[in-house]
Amino acid sequence: MHSGVNVLCFSSWFGTKRGVLNWIAPLVLAACLPNSTSAMISASLTWTASSDPTVVGYNIYFGGGCQQYTNFVAVGAVSNAVVSNLEEGVPYFFAAKACNAAGQESPFSNEAIFCGVTATPGMLVQQAVLLTNLTGDQLTFSLATNAPAGAGIDPTNGVFTWCPGLDCASTTNAVTVLITDNSNPSLSTSETLLVVVTDYLVVGLGSTVVQTGQSGVLPITLAASDSITNLQMTFAWPASQFATPTLTFAAPVVAGSVQVQNSTAVVQLQIAPGQSLAAGSPIAQLNFQALAGQSSAFVNIPGGAASGSKSDGSSYLNVSTQPGEVVVVGSNPLLQSQTSGGQGRTLTLFGNPGANYQVQYTTNLVPPVVWLPLVNHQQGNLNESIDLDNSQPMVYYRLQQF
């Protein structure tokens, strides 16, 4: 038999044992794949095939501790394997053995340490890496150069942090964590932390302002990490305030429909293959009429379920909807406030064009409340904004027609 091959992680050699296979396969963790939308993941391992003609297969051992293998997978004469049903966020230790037809095994290969997590774009990942499986000495943690931009690790406790952006969607990121034993550097090792960032599909309804009895348009927006061919979304439709909507669209949408049943609207869109859509780009619009005689109101339209298909036929895993809002202007005006850090206060006035309003204010709502005039305003459009003085720490405003 040939002498041992130097191992990958621990830089040690195994000597020859008479009557036992001694070929050791360098083991490499190649990828981490999500099994499904659940918190179970898979590890893909590769190794160098043995040149020993008596080798007929390989045995993969793994467990939750250093050289503590509680699980076993036998594979054939291959150089890779996928180990499934692993817990997300849990460190696993892998080693391989070559075996012959008589069932004899070589010594263990190097030990590869693996931990995998899944994340969505914009989600903060915080994962503690291996802490106690080396020695009781002081350890220092650092990241190798393959770490993604913006990632970091606490050098004292090994907590890895990263918030992947939208540009990281649908990527698998292998991060090498270097674990240095400050008392005995020869025991230093590394851990593979694989972060799978899923895809994303965000479907939303925009906002609009409409007078009672008049027609309005509500845009449908889309943001996706990949191309999309078919889209379906549901949302609550306030049938007591708005008539049944119709749908209009233009390229790249080639077909679509909207149906309302029991105050739930279902929109289906078919998009031309290979089209890329900018984040938040309107892809269609709902045309509706605000029923006459209703009071002024801010009407929220909650999003429901959504699904989408990619050009390769697969479905998006990470799908969310964003609500829409319709401001209905009736006989009474509406007021909406907004503050911006260091830039003062802004009031948005919703009212009927041509009407005269007075903005009033008070600094105390304890009865009897005294409202003081601030500014007189003639409405030119359905919604207009005015900037206010922000010198008062607490001010309450109201809008009154006169």
N, C-alpha and C positions, 0 to 999 in steps of 0.2 A: 504494500500500500504506500501511497505517497504521503509525505509529511504534511502537516497542517498548513492551511492558508491563513495569513494574518487577517484578523477580524476587523469589522468596520468601526465599531464604537469604542471598544475598550483597549484596542491596540495590544492584544496579547496573542500568544501562539499556543497551539495544542500539540502535544507530542504524539508519537505513534504508539498505538496499542495493538499488540499482536492479536490477529483474528477478528478485529473490529474495523469497520470502515472508518477512515480518518479524514475523508474529504469534507471540508467545511465551506458552506456556501455563504459568501458575503450577502447579507440581507439588507434590502433597501425598502423603505416605505415610499411608495410611488405616488399614491393619491388617496384622497378621502372622498367618498361618495355618499350622498344621502340616500338611504333606502326608500324613504317616502317623506311625507310631510310630518311624520312623527319624529321623536328625538332619538331614533336609532340610526346608526351610520355604518359604513363599511370601510375597511382598510384594504387597499390594494398593495401587495408586496411583490417584489421581484428579487431574483438572485441569479448568480452565475451558474450555468449548468456544469455539472461535474464531467470531467474527462474520463473518469473511471468507468470502464465498460460494464462493470457489475452493478452499477447503480440503476435501479428500476423506478425510483420515485423519491419523494421527499415528504417529510412529516413536519408540520408547522405546529409549534407549541406557543401558547400565550396565556397570560394571566394578569392579575392586577398588582403584582409585586415583582421586584427585581429577582430574577431567577426563581420565581414562584409560579410555575405554569400549571394551571388548573384545567386547561382546555387543550384539545388536540384535534388537528385536522390532517388527514392523509390525502395527499395529492399524487398524481401520476408523474410521469417523466416530462414535466413542464418546468418552466423557469419563472412562473408567476402564479399568484393565487389571490382570490378575494375572500376575506373573512368578514362575514356579515353579522348583523344583529349585535353590534357593539353599542354601548351606552355613550351618548354624547357627553362630552366634558369629563370623561373618566380616563385616566392614563392606563395604557396597556403596554405590556412588555412581550415582544415577539422574539423567537429564535427558531432556527430550522435545523433539521438533521437529514442527511442523505441515508437511504436504506437500500439493501439488496433484496434479491428474491427470497433469501432465507429469513428475512425480517431483521437482519443485523443493521444497526444504525451507527453512523459516525457520531463523534461528539457534537455538542451544540455549536452552531455558528455564533457569530456576534449577536448581541442583544440589541434590538432596535426598540426605542421607546416612542410611543405614539399617543397623541390625544387629539381628538377631532371635535369641532363645534361647527354648527351652522348659524348663519346670521342673515339678516336682511339689510339692504342698503339703509344707512342712517341709524342702525342699531349699534349701541355701544357694547362691544365684546369685552368681558372681564373674565379671565380664565387663569386660575392658579396652576402652574406647572409643577413638575416633580419636586417634592420638598424633603422627604424623609427617607428615601430608599438608597442613599449613598452611605454617609457616615453621620456622626454627630457633630462633625466639624462645621465651622462657619462656611457657608456657601455664598457665592456671588453669582448673580444671574445677568446675562446680557443677550442681545440679539445679534445674529449673524447678518451679513450684508443682504441676505435674501428677504429680509423683513419688508413688508409693504410700507409705503410712505404713510407717515402719521402714526405708525405703531410704536409702542413703547413697553418697557417692562421695568418693574421696581427691582433694583439690583439687590435688595435685601430680602424680600419675601417671594419673588418670582411671580408676581401677579402681572399677567400680560393684558394690555388694553389696546383697543383699536376700534375706530368707528369708520367702517368702510363707506365710501361715497357711492353715488349712483353709477360712476364709471367702473366700479368694482363688481357690479352685478354679473351673475352667471360666471363667476371665476372661482377657482380653487387655489388657495394661497398656502403654500408650504413654508412655514416659518421655523427656522432652526434656532432653538434656545440653547445657549452655551451655559453649562452649569460648572462652575469652577470651585473645586475644593481648595480653600485657601491654605489649609494645613498640609494637605497631601495632593499636590497638583496632578500626580499620576492617576488619581482616581477621578479626575474631572471627566465629564461626559457631555452629551448633548441630548436634546429631546426634540422630536418632530411634532410641532403643533400645526395642524392643518385646519384652516378656516374656510369653509365653503360658504360663499356668499350667493344666495339664491337670486333668481330673477325677480322682476317686479312689474306689476301692471296696476296702474292707478287710473280709475275712471271717475270722472267727476261731473257735476253740474255746476255751471257758472252762476252768476247773479244778474239780476235785472230789476228795473223799476217800471211799474205800469200803473196807469189810472184805472179805477173801477170802470167796467164797461168797455175797456179798450183792449187791443191786442198787444201781446208781448212775445219776446223771443228769449229762450233760455238755451245757452250754448252747452254742448256736451264736449268735454275735454278728455284727452287721453295722454298718458305718459307710460312708456313701456321700455324695457331694457333690450328688447329684440323686436323683430318684425312680428306683425299680427295680421291674421287673415279673417278670423271670425271673433265677434265680440257680442256678449250678452250681459245686460245689467238690469237690475230691478230697483225701483225706488218708490216711496210712498207718494201718491198723487192726491192732493187735496181737492177732491171732486166737488166739495161744497163751496169752493172759492174759485176754481178754474174749470173751464170747459175742457172736454177731452182734447188732448193735444194731437197735432199732426207732426210728421217728421220730414225735414228736408236735409239734403246732404249733397256733397260734391266730391270730386276726385280727391283722395284715392278711394273713398267709399263708393262701391259699385251697386250695392243693394242694401235696403234697410226697411224696418217696420217698427211701429209702436202700437201696443195694445194695452188698454186699461181694463182691469177686472178687479172688482171689490177694492177700489182705491189703491191698487198696486199697478204701476206701469211697468211694462216689460219692453225694453228696446233691444233689437237685434240688428247688427251691422255686419256686412261683409266687405272686407277691405282687399283691394288688389294686392296680389302676392308681391313680395320684395320691396314694399314701400316702407320707408323710414319716416317716423313721425317725431317732430320736435316735442320736448316735454311740455305738457300743458296745452298743446295745440288743439283748437276746436276742430272736430271731425264731423259734426252734425249739429242740428239745432231743433229744439222743440218749439213749435208755434202754438200759442194758446190765447184764450181770451179770459180776462178777469171778469167774473160775473158782477153785474151791476148791483148797487144797493148795499154792498158790504162795507164794513168799517176799515179804516186804515190799519195796516198791520205789517209786521215783519214775519213773513211766512217761510219757515224752514222746510226743506224737502229732503228728508233723510235718505241716504243711499242704502241699498240692501245688498243682495248677493251679486257677484259678477264673475264671469269666466271668460277666458280668451284662449285662442289657439295660435300657435306659432306657425311659420311657413313650413316647418318640417313635420307638422301634424301633432306635435306634443302640446300639452297644456301648461299654462303658467301655474307655478306653485304658490307664489306670493301675490295675491290679488287683494286689492282694497278699493273702496269707493269713498268719494268725498261728497258731502251734501251740497245742495244748491240753496239759494235764497232768492225769494221774490219780495220786493217791497211794494205793497199795495197802497196807493195813495187814494184815499176817499175824501170825505168832506173835512176831516180833521188832519192837521199836519203831524209829522213825525220828526223826531230829533234823535240823532246818533252822535255820540262823542268819540273822540279819538285823541290819544296823547302820544307824543313822540319825544323820546329822551332828548332833553335840551332844546327842543324846537317848539315848545309851547303846546297849546290845546287847539284842536280843530273841531268844529261842529258841522255836521252835514244836515241840511234842512231838506226834508221831503215834503213837498206841498204842490198845490195846483198853480201852474204858471199864471202870472198876473195878480195873484192874491198878495195882500199885504200882511206881514207878520211882525211880531215883536219878540225878540229874544230877551227873556227875563232871567234873573239870577237871585240866589240867596246863599248865605253861608251857614244857615242853621235851619234844620227841618223840625225843630221843636215848636209845637203850636204856642202861640199863633205865628204862623209863618208869614214873613213879609217878603214879597217878591218885588224886586226893583228892576226897572227897565235898563237894558244894556244897549241894544241897537235895534233900529227899525229896518226892515228888509222887505223888498218887493221881489217875489219869486219870479225868476226868468225861465227856469227849466224845472223838470220834476225833482231833480236833486241838485243842490248847490252847497258849497262849503265856504265857511268863513273862519278866519283865524282869530284867536282870542288871546287876551293877556293871561299869562300864567303866574302872575305874582302872588295870587292868593293860593294857599296850600290846599284848601278844600272849598269847592264851589259847586253848587247845583244849578242846573239850567232847565228852562222850559220854553216852549214855543207857543205863542198865542196869536190867533188871527184877530185883526182889528179893522 
